[in-house]
Amino acid sequence: ISVQITNLLGRNVGSGIGAGVFAAILSAIYKRQLRAGLGILGDLSVSGAIQRAINFGDKLAMLSENGAKLVLTSMENLAEMQNIPPSILNNTDVNFFSNSQMILQKAILTE
């Protein structure tokens, strides 16, 4: 599989996008649609290890400002939720995952 990632907001694509790429690839393979307005933060290693999103608050704010309705992130970012302004949490739901199966369960649209 070859993956090309393009950032539509004009910034560099950094590390920590493995969980999102994982969900995108498997939704395409299984022909299942991802939820509308979905953002996924955090990394997933080749061995399946989940890693937290760096600069979680800034990334969550950017996603919320750009229309994300649901953001999935690693359980390791849970402690940072206390620093998130209520204005962001009013517009965007934040759900957490601790393994790759949870990413798919929460990201893929159920019919």
N, CA, C and O of each residue as an XYZ file, in Angstrom:
444
protein
N       0.851     -1.176      0.000
C       0.000      0.000      0.000
C       0.891      1.231      0.000
O       1.855      1.300      0.762
N       0.582      2.182     -0.831
C       1.287      3.454     -0.870
C       0.315      4.531     -0.412
O      -0.822      4.586     -0.881
N       0.758      5.383      0.498
C      -0.110      6.415      1.054
C       0.510      7.777      0.791
O       1.685      7.993      1.091
N      -0.268      8.698      0.233
C       0.173     10.080      0.063
C      -0.764     10.948      0.880
O      -1.985     10.846      0.759
N      -0.191     11.795      1.707
C      -0.990     12.638      2.589
C      -0.776     14.089      2.201
O       0.361     14.547      2.089
N      -1.876     14.817      1.993
C      -1.816     16.222      1.642
C      -2.563     17.014      2.693
O      -3.704     16.697      3.028
N      -1.918     18.044      3.212
C      -2.547     18.895      4.205
C      -3.304     20.004      3.492
O      -2.692     20.824      2.808
N      -4.599     20.042      3.637
C      -5.425     21.023      2.945
C      -5.371     22.402      3.586
O      -5.854     23.375      3.008
N      -4.781     22.490      4.783
C      -4.705     23.769      5.470
C      -3.388     24.491      5.217
O      -3.153     25.559      5.783
N      -2.525     23.925      4.374
C      -1.313     24.608      3.975
C      -0.146     24.489      4.933
O       0.836     25.218      4.789
N      -0.219     23.608      5.894
C       0.884     23.424      6.833
C       1.583     22.119      6.528
O       1.072     21.282      5.784
N       2.753     21.956      7.107
C       3.483     20.706      6.944
C       2.780     19.583      7.679
O       2.220     19.795      8.755
N       2.804     18.408      7.112
C       2.252     17.238      7.770
C       3.365     16.649      8.620
O       4.406     16.252      8.096
N       3.155     16.590      9.915
C       4.174     16.085     10.813
C       3.928     14.644     11.191
O       3.101     13.953     10.596
N       4.653     14.214     12.179
C       4.462     12.853     12.661
C       3.206     12.797     13.528
O       2.597     13.829     13.810
N       2.831     11.625     13.940
C       1.678     11.479     14.817
C       0.355     11.354     14.099
O      -0.689     11.663     14.673
N       0.374     10.910     12.862
C      -0.874     10.795     12.105
C      -1.231      9.348     11.816
O      -2.140      9.076     11.031
N      -0.525      8.419     12.442
C      -0.717      6.998     12.149
C      -2.116      6.492     12.408
O      -2.616      5.663     11.647
N      -2.773      6.967     13.470
C      -4.123      6.497     13.783
C      -5.114      6.925     12.702
O      -6.005      6.158     12.339
N      -4.964      8.136     12.192
C      -5.839      8.609     11.128
C      -5.624      7.874      9.823
O      -6.581      7.539      9.124
N      -4.363      7.622      9.495
C      -4.049      6.878      8.273
C      -4.583      5.455      8.385
O      -5.125      4.920      7.418
N      -4.439      4.844      9.539
C      -4.954      3.495      9.795
C      -6.459      3.436      9.542
O      -6.939      2.548      8.837
N      -7.202      4.382     10.117
C      -8.658      4.402      9.936
C      -9.030      4.631      8.476
O      -9.963      4.007      7.971
N      -8.316      5.512      7.799
C      -8.622      5.803      6.395
C      -8.380      4.588      5.506
O      -9.198      4.278      4.640
N      -7.271      3.907      5.715
C      -6.950      2.740      4.897
C      -7.969      1.628      5.103
O      -8.472      1.060      4.134
N      -8.277      1.311      6.366
C      -9.219      0.219      6.616
C     -10.634      0.566      6.191
O     -11.378     -0.321      5.772
N     -11.030      1.826      6.286
C     -12.373      2.181      5.804
C     -12.446      2.012      4.288
O     -13.485      1.623      3.755
N     -11.348      2.302      3.594
C     -11.323      2.111      2.136
C     -11.321      0.631      1.771
O     -12.033      0.215      0.856
N     -10.529     -0.161      2.477
C     -10.465     -1.602      2.194
C     -11.827     -2.254      2.393
O     -12.263     -3.052      1.562
N     -12.500     -1.918      3.489
C     -13.787     -2.533      3.806
C     -14.975     -1.767      3.233
O     -16.128     -2.136      3.454
N     -14.679     -0.690      2.488
C     -15.719      0.126      1.849
C     -16.763      0.592      2.856
O     -17.970      0.490      2.633
N     -16.252      1.110      3.978
C     -17.110      1.657      5.030
C     -16.786      3.134      5.180
O     -15.614      3.510      5.185
N     -17.782      3.956      5.299
C     -17.605      5.393      5.377
C     -17.222      5.822      6.799
O     -17.748      5.300      7.782
N     -16.293      6.785      6.887
C     -15.957      7.370      8.177
C     -17.006      8.401      8.542
O     -17.690      8.936      7.670
N     -17.132      8.676      9.817
C     -18.109      9.675     10.289
C     -17.800     11.050      9.702
O     -16.635     11.409      9.527
N     -18.832     11.807      9.404
C     -18.648     13.164      8.900
C     -18.091     14.047     10.011
O     -18.463     13.887     11.173
N     -17.213     14.965      9.669
C     -16.649     15.891     10.642
C     -15.698     15.236     11.623
O     -15.562     15.703     12.753
N     -15.034     14.158     11.212
C     -14.163     13.387     12.095
C     -12.724     13.867     12.011
O     -12.205     14.111     10.922
N     -12.084     14.000     13.161
C     -10.648     14.246     13.253
C     -10.048     13.172     14.145
O     -10.654     12.787     15.144
N      -8.871     12.689     13.796
C      -8.210     11.663     14.598
C      -6.812     12.149     14.935
O      -6.018     12.459     14.048
N      -6.519     12.213     16.234
C      -5.211     12.641     16.714
C      -4.522     11.483     17.410
O      -5.173     10.664     18.058
N      -3.231     11.416     17.279
C      -2.455     10.358     17.922
C      -1.813      9.463     16.894
O      -2.169      9.474     15.716
N      -0.876      8.702     17.358
C      -0.111      7.861     16.454
C      -0.333      6.398     16.784
O      -0.648      6.033     17.917
N      -0.163      5.584     15.780
C      -0.277      4.138     15.901
C       0.951      3.559     15.229
O       1.148      3.741     14.028
N       1.780      2.863     15.994
C       3.004      2.312     15.422
C       2.695      1.058     14.609
O       1.585      0.528     14.656
N       3.688      0.597     13.871
C       3.535     -0.605     13.064
C       3.195     -1.802     13.946
O       2.479     -2.708     13.519
N       3.708     -1.806     15.175
C       3.439     -2.915     16.096
C       2.095     -2.766     16.810
O       1.689     -3.664     17.548
N       1.396     -1.638     16.599
C       0.078     -1.432     17.203
C       0.091     -0.603     18.471
O      -0.954     -0.432     19.100
N       1.247     -0.081     18.867
C       1.323      0.746     20.075
C       0.675      2.102     19.825
O       0.905      2.729     18.790
N      -0.131      2.548     20.777
C      -0.822      3.831     20.693
C       0.043      4.888     21.370
O       0.565      4.672     22.464
N       0.188      6.031     20.706
C       0.973      7.127     21.271
C       0.123      8.375     21.315
O      -0.724      8.590     20.448
N       0.344      9.189     22.313
C      -0.443     10.403     22.528
C      -0.192     11.432     21.430
O       0.818     11.387     20.727
N      -1.129     12.348     21.306
C      -0.991     13.464     20.367
C      -0.176     14.557     21.049
O      -0.510     14.996     22.150
N       0.883     14.986     20.395
C       1.700     16.089     20.883
C       0.955     17.394     20.581
O       0.299     17.504     19.545
N       1.051     18.381     21.476
C       0.342     19.668     21.320
C      -1.154     19.443     21.140
O      -1.787     20.041     20.270
N      -1.698     18.583     21.967
C      -3.103     18.168     21.861
C      -4.061     19.360     21.847
O      -4.939     19.434     20.987
N      -3.903     20.281     22.777
C      -4.824     21.415     22.871
C      -4.842     22.261     21.609
O      -5.907     22.662     21.138
N      -3.662     22.532     21.062
C      -3.578     23.337     19.841
C      -4.213     22.616     18.655
O      -4.927     23.223     17.856
N      -3.948     21.330     18.552
C      -4.508     20.557     17.438
C      -6.025     20.433     17.560
O      -6.742     20.526     16.564
N      -6.509     20.223     18.779
C      -7.948     20.138     18.986
C      -8.620     21.463     18.642
O      -9.679     21.474     18.016
N      -8.017     22.578     19.045
C      -8.571     23.898     18.731
C      -8.621     24.110     17.219
O      -9.617     24.613     16.699
N      -7.559     23.733     16.511
C      -7.519     23.899     15.058
C      -8.599     23.058     14.386
O      -9.276     23.528     13.471
N      -8.760     21.817     14.836
C      -9.793     20.958     14.248
C     -11.187     21.523     14.513
O     -12.033     21.543     13.620
N     -11.421     21.978     15.733
C     -12.724     22.537     16.088
C     -13.035     23.783     15.261
O     -14.156     23.952     14.782
N     -12.039     24.655     15.094
C     -12.226     25.879     14.312
C     -12.498     25.583     12.841
O     -13.085     26.403     12.135
N     -12.069     24.412     12.383
C     -12.252     24.041     10.979
C     -13.390     23.052     10.769
O     -13.467     22.407      9.724
N     -14.288     22.926     11.769
C     -15.521     22.182     11.572
C     -15.574     20.756     12.078
O     -16.559     20.063     11.826
N     -14.553     20.291     12.783
C     -14.601     18.920     13.304
C     -15.707     18.809     14.353
O     -15.790     19.621     15.274
N     -16.543     17.803     14.201
C     -17.625     17.558     15.160
C     -17.245     16.483     16.173
O     -17.753     16.471     17.295
N     -16.350     15.580     15.774
C     -15.878     14.497     16.636
C     -14.381     14.355     16.448
O     -13.899     14.259     15.319
N     -13.642     14.339     17.550
C     -12.200     14.117     17.505
C     -11.888     12.900     18.367
O     -12.275     12.830     19.533
N     -11.181     11.946     17.770
C     -10.712     10.772     18.494
C      -9.251     10.982     18.838
O      -8.480     11.467     18.010
N      -8.863     10.620     20.055
C      -7.478     10.765     20.480
C      -7.133      9.684     21.493
O      -8.015      9.015     22.031
N      -5.866      9.527     21.740
C      -5.360      8.515     22.658
C      -5.813      8.786     24.100
O      -5.963      9.938     24.504
N      -6.023      7.731     24.853
C      -6.354      7.863     26.279
C      -5.273      8.636     27.028
O      -5.546      9.237     28.067
N      -4.058      8.622     26.510
C      -2.958      9.340     27.159
C      -3.152     10.852     27.124
O      -2.468     11.568     27.855
N      -4.054     11.353     26.307
C      -4.347     12.783     26.254
C      -5.474     13.184     27.204
O      -5.823     14.362     27.274
N      -6.042     12.240     27.925
C      -7.169     12.523     28.813
C      -6.825     13.573     29.867
O      -7.650     14.436     30.168
N      -5.635     13.511     30.423
C      -5.239     14.467     31.466
C      -5.204     15.902     30.955
O      -5.340     16.839     31.742
N      -5.024     16.090     29.657
C      -4.938     17.432     29.078
C      -6.310     18.069     28.842
O      -6.390     19.246     28.489
N      -7.374     17.315     29.032
C      -8.717     17.835     28.793
C      -9.070     18.986     29.731
O      -9.867     19.851     29.369
N      -8.496     19.006     30.912
C      -8.815     20.074     31.870
C      -8.350     21.449     31.381
O      -8.822     22.471     31.877
N      -7.426     21.483     30.411
C      -6.909     22.743     29.885
C      -7.624     23.210     28.617
O      -7.278     24.250     28.055
N      -8.615     22.448     28.168
C      -9.328     22.791     26.927
C     -10.458     23.766     27.251
O     -11.274     23.488     28.130
N     -10.518     24.898     26.558
C     -11.580     25.875     26.816
C     -12.975     25.298     26.522
O     -13.141     24.515     25.587
N     -13.963     25.687     27.317
C     -15.334     25.214     27.089
C     -15.869     25.548     25.697
O     -16.691     24.803     25.162
N     -15.422     26.642     25.109
C     -15.903     27.017     23.770
C     -15.555     25.949     22.736
O     -16.317     25.728     21.795
N     -14.426     25.294     22.902
C     -14.049     24.217     21.980
C     -14.886     22.986     22.256
O     -15.377     22.345     21.327
N     -15.053     22.650     23.527
C     -15.807     21.455     23.889
C     -17.293     21.588     23.590
O     -17.983     20.576     23.466
N     -17.802     22.807     23.470
C     -19.203     23.008     23.087
C     -19.431     22.667     21.620
O     -20.532     22.272     21.236
N     -18.395     22.817     20.799
C     -18.522     22.596     19.356
C     -18.050     21.225     18.903
O     -18.469     20.742     17.852
N     -17.186     20.597     19.681
C     -16.534     19.364     19.247
C     -16.537     18.334     20.368
O     -16.100     18.620     21.482
N     -17.030     17.136     20.070
C     -16.975     16.032     21.029
C     -15.603     15.382     20.940
O     -15.045     15.238     19.853
N     -15.061     14.989     22.093
C     -13.771     14.315     22.138
C     -13.990     12.919     22.704
O     -14.525     12.767     23.802
N     -13.578     11.901     21.956
C     -13.653     10.509     22.391
C     -12.237      9.959     22.422
O     -11.359     10.433     21.701
N     -12.026      8.967     23.255
C     -10.684      8.432     23.460
C     -10.604      6.972     23.031
O     -11.591      6.239     23.083
N      -9.403      6.563     22.604
C      -9.161      5.174     22.238
C      -7.891      4.684     22.908
O      -6.978      5.460     23.192
N      -7.849      3.380     23.155
C      -6.652      2.784     23.763
C      -6.074      1.661     22.917
O      -5.027      1.105     23.244
N      -6.765      1.327     21.817
C      -6.239      0.307     20.902
C      -6.823      0.546     19.508
O      -7.744      1.343     19.331
N      -6.269     -0.157     18.536
C      -6.668      0.069     17.145
C      -8.119     -0.329     16.875
O      -8.771      0.270     16.020
N      -8.625     -1.312     17.579
C     -10.016     -1.725     17.382
C     -10.972     -0.607     17.795
O     -11.991     -0.386     17.141
N     -10.648      0.093     18.872
C     -11.491      1.201     19.325
C     -11.502      2.342     18.308
O     -12.515      3.019     18.139
N     -10.369      2.550     17.632
C     -10.318      3.593     16.600
C     -11.370      3.298     15.542
O     -12.153      4.171     15.170
N     -11.382      2.074     15.068
C     -12.328      1.702     14.014
C     -13.771      1.732     14.500
O     -14.655      2.193     13.778
N     -14.020      1.247     15.714
C     -15.381      1.237     16.235
C     -15.955      2.637     16.336
O     -17.146      2.837     16.096
N     -15.121      3.616     16.689
C     -15.602      4.972     16.878
C     -15.552      5.814     15.606
O     -16.285      6.796     15.487
N     -14.698      5.443     14.655
C     -14.517      6.259     13.449
C     -15.442      5.858     12.312
O     -15.880      6.717     11.548
N     -15.744      4.590     12.183
C     -16.524      4.122     11.036
C     -18.010      4.309     11.289
O     -18.536      3.956     12.345
N     -18.659      4.868     10.301
C     -20.092      5.137     10.376
C     -20.853      3.819     10.397
O     -20.649      2.967      9.533
N     -21.725      3.652     11.380
C     -22.557      2.457     11.436
C     -23.893      2.773     10.792
O     -24.427      3.873     10.935
N     -24.410      1.810     10.096
C     -25.663      2.027      9.352
C     -26.857      1.584     10.131
O     -27.985      1.698      9.650
